[in-house]
Amino acid sequence: QVQVVESGGGSVQAGGSLRLSCKASGDTVSDYCMGWFRQAPGKEREGVAGIDRSGRISYADSVKGRFTSSVDNTENTLYLQMNVLKAEDTAMYYCAAGPWSCRGGSLMSDDFLYWGQGTQVTVSS
């Protein structure tokens, strides 16, 4: 089974950028539905970006135009490039993998089985 580990979080000022990485092991990311989720204190978990096994991607409306997800198959790594960060982007960010089909990419937690432990993103204004 696949294991995923996030990295790249940190503290940045509003308007700045961060690039999160999700390194997979045990299996190739191209065989899974992959996704990024985030959860801020007192808020529900939110799907941020999802990529299906054909490379098609869905984004949450709140991050469209600012965030970009991509996959480097040679490194077996999923990325989330976050630009023009806002204070509302502050959250714990999670990478997840699902063994099922998710045509077009999924933003639903129930479509994912394997989760990383998260990486904290803090945006200050």
FIVEXDREN-450365 format. One record per atom (N, C-alpha, C): residue number from 1; residue in one letter; atom name; x, y, z. Coordinates in nm, 4 decimals, always signed. Example, Ala and Ser with C-alpha at 12.3 -4.5 7.8 and 13.67 -1.06 7.14 Angstrom:
// residues 2
ROLO,1,a,N,+1.3190,-0.5690,+0.7800
ROLO,1,a,CA,+1.2300,-0.4500,+0.7800
ROLO,1,a,C,+1.3200,-0.3300,+0.7800
ROLO,2,s,N,+1.2850,-0.2250,+0.7080
ROLO,2,s,CA,+1.3670,-0.1060,+0.7140
ROLO,2,s,C,+1.2900,+0.0030,+0.7870
END
This chain:
// residues 125
ROLO,1,q,N,+0.0832,-0.1168,+0.0000
ROLO,1,q,CA,+0.0000,+0.0000,+0.0000
ROLO,1,q,C,+0.0885,+0.1242,+0.0000
ROLO,2,v,N,+0.0306,+0.2329,-0.0445
ROLO,2,v,CA,+0.1066,+0.3554,-0.0576
ROLO,2,v,C,+0.1124,+0.4307,+0.0752
ROLO,3,q,N,+0.2242,+0.4983,+0.0974
ROLO,3,q,CA,+0.2400,+0.5884,+0.2101
ROLO,3,q,C,+0.2749,+0.7260,+0.1556
ROLO,4,v,N,+0.2234,+0.8304,+0.2186
ROLO,4,v,CA,+0.2494,+0.9660,+0.1733
ROLO,4,v,C,+0.2971,+1.0502,+0.2907
ROLO,5,v,N,+0.3920,+1.1389,+0.2629
ROLO,5,v,CA,+0.4492,+1.2270,+0.3634
ROLO,5,v,C,+0.4570,+1.3673,+0.3066
ROLO,6,e,N,+0.3960,+1.4634,+0.3768
ROLO,6,e,CA,+0.3968,+1.6023,+0.3319
ROLO,6,e,C,+0.5177,+1.6767,+0.3874
ROLO,7,s,N,+0.5585,+1.7793,+0.3146
ROLO,7,s,CA,+0.6628,+1.8690,+0.3612
ROLO,7,s,C,+0.6475,+2.0027,+0.2895
ROLO,8,g,N,+0.7174,+2.1033,+0.3379
ROLO,8,g,CA,+0.7194,+2.2324,+0.2721
ROLO,8,g,C,+0.6383,+2.3408,+0.3396
ROLO,9,g,N,+0.5667,+2.3066,+0.4447
ROLO,9,g,CA,+0.4896,+2.4073,+0.5152
ROLO,9,g,C,+0.5789,+2.5037,+0.5902
ROLO,10,g,N,+0.5191,+2.6115,+0.6365
ROLO,10,g,CA,+0.5932,+2.7118,+0.7103
ROLO,10,g,C,+0.5102,+2.8356,+0.7308
ROLO,11,s,N,+0.5760,+2.9404,+0.7775
ROLO,11,s,CA,+0.5108,+3.0685,+0.8026
ROLO,11,s,C,+0.5540,+3.1695,+0.6980
ROLO,12,v,N,+0.4569,+3.2343,+0.6359
ROLO,12,v,CA,+0.4844,+3.3343,+0.5336
ROLO,12,v,C,+0.3921,+3.4531,+0.5519
ROLO,13,q,N,+0.4300,+3.5648,+0.4933
ROLO,13,q,CA,+0.3450,+3.6825,+0.4938
ROLO,13,q,C,+0.2404,+3.6734,+0.3841
ROLO,14,a,N,+0.1291,+3.7383,+0.4058
ROLO,14,a,CA,+0.0250,+3.7434,+0.3040
ROLO,14,a,C,+0.0836,+3.7937,+0.1724
ROLO,15,g,N,+0.0433,+3.7296,+0.0639
ROLO,15,g,CA,+0.0957,+3.7624,-0.0671
ROLO,15,g,C,+0.2136,+3.6768,-0.1086
ROLO,16,g,N,+0.2681,+3.6018,-0.0154
ROLO,16,g,CA,+0.3815,+3.5169,-0.0438
ROLO,16,g,C,+0.3414,+3.3837,-0.1024
ROLO,17,s,N,+0.4411,+3.2965,-0.1190
ROLO,17,s,CA,+0.4196,+3.1669,-0.1820
ROLO,17,s,C,+0.4853,+3.0565,-0.1020
ROLO,18,l,N,+0.4299,+2.9388,-0.1145
ROLO,18,l,CA,+0.4872,+2.8175,-0.0597
ROLO,18,l,C,+0.4629,+2.7044,-0.1584
ROLO,19,r,N,+0.5519,+2.6078,-0.1572
ROLO,19,r,CA,+0.5356,+2.4882,-0.2381
ROLO,19,r,C,+0.5382,+2.3666,-0.1470
ROLO,20,l,N,+0.4268,+2.2977,-0.1395
ROLO,20,l,CA,+0.4168,+2.1774,-0.0593
ROLO,20,l,C,+0.4495,+2.0557,-0.1441
ROLO,21,s,N,+0.5126,+1.9585,-0.0814
ROLO,21,s,CA,+0.5460,+1.8339,-0.1477
ROLO,21,s,C,+0.4795,+1.7178,-0.0755
ROLO,22,c,N,+0.4421,+1.6183,-0.1511
ROLO,22,c,CA,+0.3842,+1.4960,-0.0976
ROLO,22,c,C,+0.4600,+1.3800,-0.1598
ROLO,23,k,N,+0.5526,+1.3252,-0.0836
ROLO,23,k,CA,+0.6347,+1.2150,-0.1317
ROLO,23,k,C,+0.5648,+1.0831,-0.1035
ROLO,24,a,N,+0.5471,+1.0038,-0.2072
ROLO,24,a,CA,+0.4827,+0.8746,-0.1936
ROLO,24,a,C,+0.5860,+0.7630,-0.1959
ROLO,25,s,N,+0.5557,+0.6569,-0.1243
ROLO,25,s,CA,+0.6396,+0.5385,-0.1235
ROLO,25,s,C,+0.5512,+0.4157,-0.1155
ROLO,26,g,N,+0.6051,+0.3034,-0.1550
ROLO,26,g,CA,+0.5298,+0.1798,-0.1512
ROLO,26,g,C,+0.4492,+0.1530,-0.2769
ROLO,27,d,N,+0.4209,+0.2562,-0.3531
ROLO,27,d,CA,+0.3465,+0.2439,-0.4769
ROLO,27,d,C,+0.3599,+0.3747,-0.5528
ROLO,28,t,N,+0.3226,+0.3735,-0.6782
ROLO,28,t,CA,+0.3351,+0.4922,-0.7612
ROLO,28,t,C,+0.2093,+0.5778,-0.7539
ROLO,29,v,N,+0.2276,+0.7095,-0.7480
ROLO,29,v,CA,+0.1137,+0.8000,-0.7364
ROLO,29,v,C,+0.0241,+0.7946,-0.8583
ROLO,30,s,N,+0.0775,+0.7557,-0.9725
ROLO,30,s,CA,-0.0026,+0.7498,-1.0942
ROLO,30,s,C,-0.1092,+0.6411,-1.0887
ROLO,31,d,N,-0.1009,+0.5523,-0.9916
ROLO,31,d,CA,-0.2007,+0.4471,-0.9751
ROLO,31,d,C,-0.3099,+0.4851,-0.8757
ROLO,32,y,N,-0.3071,+0.6083,-0.8269
ROLO,32,y,CA,-0.4002,+0.6511,-0.7235
ROLO,32,y,C,-0.4698,+0.7813,-0.7593
ROLO,33,c,N,-0.5862,+0.7962,-0.7018
ROLO,33,c,CA,-0.6493,+0.9264,-0.6917
ROLO,33,c,C,-0.5754,+1.0032,-0.5822
ROLO,34,m,N,-0.5209,+1.1192,-0.6149
ROLO,34,m,CA,-0.4426,+1.1972,-0.5200
ROLO,34,m,C,-0.5143,+1.3276,-0.4874
ROLO,35,g,N,-0.4915,+1.3767,-0.3657
ROLO,35,g,CA,-0.5576,+1.5002,-0.3285
ROLO,35,g,C,-0.4860,+1.5767,-0.2195
ROLO,36,w,N,-0.5160,+1.7060,-0.2148
ROLO,36,w,CA,-0.4717,+1.7948,-0.1084
ROLO,36,w,C,-0.5935,+1.8441,-0.0319
ROLO,37,f,N,-0.5846,+1.8408,+0.0998
ROLO,37,f,CA,-0.6901,+1.8890,+0.1870
ROLO,37,f,C,-0.6301,+1.9811,+0.2916
ROLO,38,r,N,-0.7144,+2.0625,+0.3525
ROLO,38,r,CA,-0.6675,+2.1491,+0.4597
ROLO,38,r,C,-0.7757,+2.1627,+0.5651
ROLO,39,q,N,-0.7316,+2.1900,+0.6863
ROLO,39,q,CA,-0.8244,+2.2106,+0.7953
ROLO,39,q,C,-0.7685,+2.3162,+0.8894
ROLO,40,a,N,-0.8442,+2.4219,+0.9063
ROLO,40,a,CA,-0.8090,+2.5285,+0.9982
ROLO,40,a,C,-0.8806,+2.5066,+1.1307
ROLO,41,p,N,-0.8274,+2.5613,+1.2399
ROLO,41,p,CA,-0.8935,+2.5459,+1.3698
ROLO,41,p,C,-1.0375,+2.5931,+1.3663
ROLO,42,g,N,-1.1273,+2.5092,+1.4146
ROLO,42,g,CA,-1.2677,+2.5432,+1.4181
ROLO,42,g,C,-1.3394,+2.5330,+1.2856
ROLO,43,k,N,-1.2717,+2.4866,+1.1825
ROLO,43,k,CA,-1.3308,+2.4760,+1.0501
ROLO,43,k,C,-1.3373,+2.3303,+1.0054
ROLO,44,e,N,-1.4251,+2.3035,+0.9110
ROLO,44,e,CA,-1.4347,+2.1705,+0.8534
ROLO,44,e,C,-1.3187,+2.1462,+0.7579
ROLO,45,r,N,-1.2848,+2.0198,+0.7402
ROLO,45,r,CA,-1.1824,+1.9854,+0.6436
ROLO,45,r,C,-1.2307,+2.0198,+0.5035
ROLO,46,e,N,-1.1432,+2.0797,+0.4257
ROLO,46,e,CA,-1.1769,+2.1286,+0.2931
ROLO,46,e,C,-1.0871,+2.0655,+0.1887
ROLO,47,g,N,-1.1463,+2.0148,+0.0833
ROLO,47,g,CA,-1.0680,+1.9684,-0.0297
ROLO,47,g,C,-1.0114,+2.0865,-0.1050
ROLO,48,v,N,-0.8832,+2.0846,-0.1318
ROLO,48,v,CA,-0.8147,+2.1949,-0.1981
ROLO,48,v,C,-0.7913,+2.1652,-0.3452
ROLO,49,a,N,-0.7343,+2.0510,-0.3740
ROLO,49,a,CA,-0.7059,+2.0107,-0.5109
ROLO,49,a,C,-0.7057,+1.8593,-0.5191
ROLO,50,g,N,-0.7540,+1.8079,-0.6290
ROLO,50,g,CA,-0.7537,+1.6649,-0.6511
ROLO,50,g,C,-0.7105,+1.6335,-0.7925
ROLO,51,i,N,-0.6356,+1.5260,-0.8096
ROLO,51,i,CA,-0.5871,+1.4853,-0.9404
ROLO,51,i,C,-0.6179,+1.3378,-0.9606
ROLO,52,d,N,-0.6786,+1.3054,-1.0746
ROLO,52,d,CA,-0.7117,+1.1668,-1.1004
ROLO,52,d,C,-0.5950,+1.0950,-1.1659
ROLO,53,r,N,-0.6149,+0.9683,-1.1938
ROLO,53,r,CA,-0.5063,+0.8863,-1.2445
ROLO,53,r,C,-0.4688,+0.9180,-1.3881
ROLO,54,s,N,-0.5480,+1.0002,-1.4543
ROLO,54,s,CA,-0.5165,+1.0477,-1.5885
ROLO,54,s,C,-0.4559,+1.1874,-1.5883
ROLO,55,g,N,-0.4372,+1.2456,-1.4694
ROLO,55,g,CA,-0.3771,+1.3766,-1.4591
ROLO,55,g,C,-0.4740,+1.4926,-1.4622
ROLO,56,r,N,-0.6026,+1.4656,-1.4631
ROLO,56,r,CA,-0.7021,+1.5714,-1.4613
ROLO,56,r,C,-0.7195,+1.6234,-1.3194
ROLO,57,i,N,-0.7384,+1.7542,-1.3043
ROLO,57,i,CA,-0.7336,+1.8195,-1.1747
ROLO,57,i,C,-0.8589,+1.9008,-1.1486
ROLO,58,s,N,-0.9039,+1.8951,-1.0245
ROLO,58,s,CA,-1.0107,+1.9812,-0.9757
ROLO,58,s,C,-0.9570,+2.0666,-0.8620
ROLO,59,y,N,-1.0063,+2.1913,-0.8516
ROLO,59,y,CA,-0.9653,+2.2824,-0.7460
ROLO,59,y,C,-1.0868,+2.3375,-0.6739
ROLO,60,a,N,-1.0680,+2.3649,-0.5460
ROLO,60,a,CA,-1.1704,+2.4368,-0.4729
ROLO,60,a,C,-1.1801,+2.5792,-0.5261
ROLO,61,d,N,-1.3009,+2.6337,-0.5267
ROLO,61,d,CA,-1.3196,+2.7699,-0.5762
ROLO,61,d,C,-1.2329,+2.8705,-0.5008
ROLO,62,s,N,-1.2086,+2.8444,-0.3741
ROLO,62,s,CA,-1.1341,+2.9378,-0.2917
ROLO,62,s,C,-0.9871,+2.9496,-0.3296
ROLO,63,v,N,-0.9357,+2.8536,-0.4061
ROLO,63,v,CA,-0.7941,+2.8560,-0.4415
ROLO,63,v,C,-0.7696,+2.8638,-0.5912
ROLO,64,k,N,-0.8739,+2.8598,-0.6720
ROLO,64,k,CA,-0.8569,+2.8661,-0.8164
ROLO,64,k,C,-0.7853,+2.9944,-0.8570
ROLO,65,g,N,-0.6870,+2.9784,-0.9439
ROLO,65,g,CA,-0.6084,+3.0919,-0.9892
ROLO,65,g,C,-0.4898,+3.1227,-0.9021
ROLO,66,r,N,-0.4843,+3.0640,-0.7835
ROLO,66,r,CA,-0.3731,+3.0876,-0.6917
ROLO,66,r,C,-0.2912,+2.9622,-0.6650
ROLO,67,f,N,-0.3575,+2.8478,-0.6577
ROLO,67,f,CA,-0.2905,+2.7219,-0.6280
ROLO,67,f,C,-0.2830,+2.6359,-0.7532
ROLO,68,t,N,-0.1750,+2.5603,-0.7654
ROLO,68,t,CA,-0.1575,+2.4677,-0.8760
ROLO,68,t,C,-0.1011,+2.3366,-0.8232
ROLO,69,s,N,-0.1668,+2.2281,-0.8563
ROLO,69,s,CA,-0.1178,+2.0966,-0.8178
ROLO,69,s,C,-0.0548,+2.0286,-0.9387
ROLO,70,s,N,+0.0482,+1.9510,-0.9135
ROLO,70,s,CA,+0.1163,+1.8806,-1.0209
ROLO,70,s,C,+0.1791,+1.7539,-0.9669
ROLO,71,v,N,+0.2192,+1.6672,-1.0578
ROLO,71,v,CA,+0.2814,+1.5402,-1.0216
ROLO,71,v,C,+0.4117,+1.5245,-1.0975
ROLO,72,d,N,+0.5140,+1.4848,-1.0261
ROLO,72,d,CA,+0.6411,+1.4470,-1.0867
ROLO,72,d,C,+0.6518,+1.2961,-1.0722
ROLO,73,n,N,+0.6239,+1.2260,-1.1802
ROLO,73,n,CA,+0.6229,+1.0804,-1.1739
ROLO,73,n,C,+0.7616,+1.0213,-1.1518
ROLO,74,t,N,+0.8650,+1.0897,-1.1988
ROLO,74,t,CA,+1.0000,+1.0393,-1.1786
ROLO,74,t,C,+1.0393,+1.0433,-1.0319
ROLO,75,e,N,+0.9847,+1.1398,-0.9574
ROLO,75,e,CA,+1.0119,+1.1506,-0.8148
ROLO,75,e,C,+0.9007,+1.0906,-0.7302
ROLO,76,n,N,+0.7939,+1.0454,-0.7956
ROLO,76,n,CA,+0.6788,+0.9889,-0.7256
ROLO,76,n,C,+0.6280,+1.0867,-0.6198
ROLO,77,t,N,+0.6146,+1.2116,-0.6615
ROLO,77,t,CA,+0.5823,+1.3188,-0.5692
ROLO,77,t,C,+0.4709,+1.4071,-0.6247
ROLO,78,l,N,+0.3779,+1.4402,-0.5390
ROLO,78,l,CA,+0.2705,+1.5341,-0.5693
ROLO,78,l,C,+0.3078,+1.6697,-0.5101
ROLO,79,y,N,+0.2805,+1.7775,-0.5832
ROLO,79,y,CA,+0.3132,+1.9119,-0.5379
ROLO,79,y,C,+0.1886,+1.9989,-0.5311
ROLO,80,l,N,+0.1954,+2.0981,-0.4444
ROLO,80,l,CA,+0.0943,+2.2025,-0.4392
ROLO,80,l,C,+0.1662,+2.3362,-0.4320
ROLO,81,q,N,+0.1658,+2.4082,-0.5431
ROLO,81,q,CA,+0.2235,+2.5417,-0.5480
ROLO,81,q,C,+0.1172,+2.6410,-0.5048
ROLO,82,m,N,+0.1440,+2.7147,-0.3996
ROLO,82,m,CA,+0.0480,+2.8080,-0.3433
ROLO,82,m,C,+0.1028,+2.9493,-0.3587
ROLO,83,n,N,+0.0330,+3.0311,-0.4360
ROLO,83,n,CA,+0.0733,+3.1684,-0.4607
ROLO,83,n,C,-0.0307,+3.2647,-0.4063
ROLO,84,v,N,+0.0106,+3.3876,-0.3883
ROLO,84,v,CA,-0.0761,+3.4941,-0.3377
ROLO,84,v,C,-0.1508,+3.4448,-0.2143
ROLO,85,l,N,-0.0759,+3.3956,-0.1195
ROLO,85,l,CA,-0.1355,+3.3387,+0.0004
ROLO,85,l,C,-0.2073,+3.4443,+0.0826
ROLO,86,k,N,-0.3180,+3.4029,+0.1409
ROLO,86,k,CA,-0.4001,+3.4877,+0.2250
ROLO,86,k,C,-0.4052,+3.4315,+0.3653
ROLO,87,a,N,-0.4421,+3.5152,+0.4595
ROLO,87,a,CA,-0.4539,+3.4691,+0.5969
ROLO,87,a,C,-0.5521,+3.3531,+0.6079
ROLO,88,e,N,-0.6552,+3.3535,+0.5270
ROLO,88,e,CA,-0.7549,+3.2474,+0.5295
ROLO,88,e,C,-0.7016,+3.1139,+0.4802
ROLO,89,d,N,-0.5821,+3.1131,+0.4212
ROLO,89,d,CA,-0.5196,+2.9884,+0.3789
ROLO,89,d,C,-0.4487,+2.9174,+0.4935
ROLO,90,t,N,-0.4393,+2.9829,+0.6080
ROLO,90,t,CA,-0.3753,+2.9223,+0.7234
ROLO,90,t,C,-0.4491,+2.7956,+0.7638
ROLO,91,a,N,-0.3780,+2.6845,+0.7685
ROLO,91,a,CA,-0.4391,+2.5560,+0.7991
ROLO,91,a,C,-0.3315,+2.4490,+0.8037
ROLO,92,m,N,-0.3711,+2.3334,+0.8540
ROLO,92,m,CA,-0.2899,+2.2146,+0.8375
ROLO,92,m,C,-0.3259,+2.1542,+0.7026
ROLO,93,y,N,-0.2260,+2.1298,+0.6214
ROLO,93,y,CA,-0.2476,+2.0765,+0.4878
ROLO,93,y,C,-0.2105,+1.9293,+0.4842
ROLO,94,y,N,-0.2979,+1.8497,+0.4252
ROLO,94,y,CA,-0.2805,+1.7056,+0.4183
ROLO,94,y,C,-0.2780,+1.6574,+0.2740
ROLO,95,c,N,-0.1930,+1.5619,+0.2492
ROLO,95,c,CA,-0.1919,+1.4893,+0.1237
ROLO,95,c,C,-0.2628,+1.3569,+0.1452
ROLO,96,a,N,-0.3341,+1.3110,+0.0446
ROLO,96,a,CA,-0.4077,+1.1862,+0.0572
ROLO,96,a,C,-0.4068,+1.1102,-0.0743
ROLO,97,a,N,-0.4195,+0.9788,-0.0639
ROLO,97,a,CA,-0.4251,+0.8911,-0.1798
ROLO,97,a,C,-0.5438,+0.7974,-0.1672
ROLO,98,g,N,-0.6101,+0.7741,-0.2782
ROLO,98,g,CA,-0.7234,+0.6838,-0.2812
ROLO,98,g,C,-0.7077,+0.5790,-0.3894
ROLO,99,p,N,-0.7399,+0.4539,-0.3590
ROLO,99,p,CA,-0.7236,+0.3461,-0.4562
ROLO,99,p,C,-0.8379,+0.3356,-0.5548
ROLO,100,w,N,-0.9385,+0.4201,-0.5439
ROLO,100,w,CA,-1.0560,+0.4122,-0.6290
ROLO,100,w,C,-1.0534,+0.5188,-0.7378
ROLO,101,s,N,-1.1438,+0.5028,-0.8324
ROLO,101,s,CA,-1.1548,+0.5993,-0.9408
ROLO,101,s,C,-1.2084,+0.7316,-0.8882
ROLO,102,c,N,-1.1564,+0.8401,-0.9390
ROLO,102,c,CA,-1.2065,+0.9726,-0.9054
ROLO,102,c,C,-1.1938,+1.0596,-1.0296
ROLO,103,r,N,-1.2796,+1.0334,-1.1238
ROLO,103,r,CA,-1.2717,+1.0979,-1.2544
ROLO,103,r,C,-1.2730,+1.2491,-1.2427
ROLO,104,g,N,-1.1697,+1.3102,-1.2950
ROLO,104,g,CA,-1.1562,+1.4545,-1.2908
ROLO,104,g,C,-1.0909,+1.5075,-1.1655
ROLO,105,g,N,-1.0619,+1.4214,-1.0703
ROLO,105,g,CA,-1.0058,+1.4626,-0.9428
ROLO,105,g,C,-1.1144,+1.4826,-0.8397
ROLO,106,s,N,-1.0878,+1.4402,-0.7183
ROLO,106,s,CA,-1.1865,+1.4451,-0.6116
ROLO,106,s,C,-1.1457,+1.5441,-0.5034
ROLO,107,l,N,-1.2452,+1.6127,-0.4468
ROLO,107,l,CA,-1.2269,+1.7005,-0.3319
ROLO,107,l,C,-1.3007,+1.6476,-0.2097
ROLO,108,m,N,-1.3375,+1.5214,-0.2144
ROLO,108,m,CA,-1.4148,+1.4601,-0.1074
ROLO,108,m,C,-1.3271,+1.3658,-0.0257
ROLO,109,s,N,-1.3261,+1.3857,+0.1050
ROLO,109,s,CA,-1.2404,+1.3069,+0.1930
ROLO,109,s,C,-1.2677,+1.1574,+0.1839
ROLO,110,d,N,-1.3939,+1.1196,+0.1623
ROLO,110,d,CA,-1.4298,+0.9786,+0.1602
ROLO,110,d,C,-1.3705,+0.9036,+0.0419
ROLO,111,d,N,-1.3203,+0.9740,-0.0569
ROLO,111,d,CA,-1.2582,+0.9098,-0.1717
ROLO,111,d,C,-1.1129,+0.8726,-0.1462
ROLO,112,f,N,-1.0628,+0.9038,-0.0274
ROLO,112,f,CA,-0.9220,+0.8821,+0.0023
ROLO,112,f,C,-0.9049,+0.7913,+0.1230
ROLO,113,l,N,-0.8094,+0.7025,+0.1127
ROLO,113,l,CA,-0.7870,+0.6021,+0.2155
ROLO,113,l,C,-0.6575,+0.6242,+0.2922
ROLO,114,y,N,-0.5547,+0.6711,+0.2236
ROLO,114,y,CA,-0.4233,+0.6869,+0.2849
ROLO,114,y,C,-0.3909,+0.8341,+0.3006
ROLO,115,w,N,-0.3566,+0.8729,+0.4225
ROLO,115,w,CA,-0.3360,+1.0132,+0.4561
ROLO,115,w,C,-0.1991,+1.0374,+0.5172
ROLO,116,g,N,-0.1410,+1.1510,+0.4832
ROLO,116,g,CA,-0.0205,+1.1945,+0.5500
ROLO,116,g,C,-0.0533,+1.2574,+0.6835
ROLO,117,q,N,+0.0496,+1.2935,+0.7582
ROLO,117,q,CA,+0.0305,+1.3506,+0.8910
ROLO,117,q,C,+0.0137,+1.5015,+0.8896
ROLO,118,g,N,+0.0311,+1.5631,+0.7758
ROLO,118,g,CA,+0.0044,+1.7043,+0.7621
ROLO,118,g,C,+0.1282,+1.7912,+0.7738
ROLO,119,t,N,+0.1194,+1.9087,+0.7137
ROLO,119,t,CA,+0.2222,+2.0105,+0.7263
ROLO,119,t,C,+0.1534,+2.1451,+0.7467
ROLO,120,q,N,+0.1996,+2.2204,+0.8439
ROLO,120,q,CA,+0.1324,+2.3436,+0.8836
ROLO,120,q,C,+0.1711,+2.4588,+0.7924
ROLO,121,v,N,+0.0702,+2.5321,+0.7478
ROLO,121,v,CA,+0.0897,+2.6548,+0.6712
ROLO,121,v,C,+0.0273,+2.7687,+0.7498
ROLO,122,t,N,+0.1072,+2.8684,+0.7805
ROLO,122,t,CA,+0.0597,+2.9842,+0.8543
ROLO,122,t,C,+0.0894,+3.1097,+0.7737
ROLO,123,v,N,-0.0146,+3.1852,+0.7441
ROLO,123,v,CA,-0.0026,+3.3077,+0.6651
ROLO,123,v,C,-0.0387,+3.4249,+0.7544
ROLO,124,s,N,+0.0542,+3.5149,+0.7723
ROLO,124,s,CA,+0.0331,+3.6306,+0.8582
ROLO,124,s,C,+0.0102,+3.7544,+0.7740
ROLO,125,s,N,-0.0716,+3.8437,+0.8250
ROLO,125,s,CA,-0.1000,+3.9697,+0.7574
ROLO,125,s,C,-0.0423,+4.0878,+0.8334
END
